[in-house]
Amino acid sequence: MLFFKKKEKEIPSNEKKAARSMPKTKKVQFMPMKTSELTALLNNDLYELTKLEPVNYYADKSSYLQCTFFYAEDYSEVYFTVELYENDFLRSSTPYYKADYELMRKTVIKFGQRI
């Protein structure tokens, strides 16, 4: 007889709730690293995100970090999370962080994108 453990529901944080309600998103990819190390860096200073190396998603699909920005139309609210993908499957992610427009602009400018 098989018994399945009931999966506990994750209580979403305030940042996650707010991020999911934002109308726009932008995604950028970086070279892979452990999400635990990245979380420690981001907890000290969110601008560590701008120091990550960009990765060409089409050249290297085996492993990458994907940063997803969630933002309002007027950029008054910006949230982001970073997820580790291996072979296009989500492996782990950082918590959701509240950021500012300047951090988002500096991060996506590495990819030649203007906002």
N, C-alpha and C positions, 0 to 999 in steps of 0.2 A: 504494500500500500504506500502510495506517495503522499507526502505532506509538503505543502509549499508554504514557505514563510511569507507572511503578508508583508508587502513592501510598504515601508513607512512613507507617508507623504512628506515631501520637502516643503518647508514653509519658506516662501519666497521673501527675500529681503525687500526693504523699501526701495532700494536702488533698482532691483530687478523688476519690481512692479512698475516703477516709473519708466524704466528703459523700454519695457515691452509696450508701453502706451505711446511711445514716440512715433510720429508718422514717417520718419525717414531713417535710412541706415546707409552706412558706407563700410566696406570691408577692405582690409589690406592684409597681406601675408608677410611673415617674417621667418628668418632662420629658426629652426627648432631649438628649444631648451626645455628643461624641466619646469613644469608650471609651479611647483613648490618654490623653486628659486626665483622665478619671475614674480610670484605673489609677494615674497619677502622684499624684493626690490621695489615693487609698486607700493607696498605699505609704507616704505620710507619716503619715496618721492615718485609721484606719478610721471614726472618728466623722464624717468628711466626708459619709458616706452619709446621715446624719440631716439634712443641710443641703440635700439635693436637693428640688426641688419636686414634689409629687404630680401625677399626670395622671389625668384621667378616661378610662379605657380606652374606654368606650363612646362618648364624645364625640369623641375624637381617636385614630383607629386608624392613621393614616398613619405615625407614627414615635414610639417610646417606648422607655424603658429598663425592663427587667423584672428586678427583683432577686428571686432565689429563695433562700430560707433552707432549709437542710437541718438537722434537729435531732433529738436523741434525745428520748424521751418525757419524761425528767426535766430537759431543757434543760442537761444537763451538757456536751454538746458541740454547738456551733452552727457551721455553715459557710455561706458564701454566695458567689454569683457574680452578676454583673450582665451582662445581655445586651442588645444594641441590636437592636430589631426595626423594620423598615420594611415597611409593607404586610403585616404578619403573617409576614414571612420573617426569619429570624435573619441578621444581617449581621456582627456581631462580638461578642466577649464579653471580660470581664476574667478574670484567673485566679481560682481558688478561694481564699477567705480564711477563716481560722479566726477566729471572733468570740466574743463572750460574750453571755449572756442579756440584759444591759442594752442592748447595741447593738440587738439584735433587737427588744426591747420598745419602745425609743424610735423605731425606724423604722416599725413597723407601727401605732403609736398615732396617727400622722398620718392614717391611713385609718379611724380609729374602731374599729380591731380591738383587742381585749383578749386578752392571753395570760397 
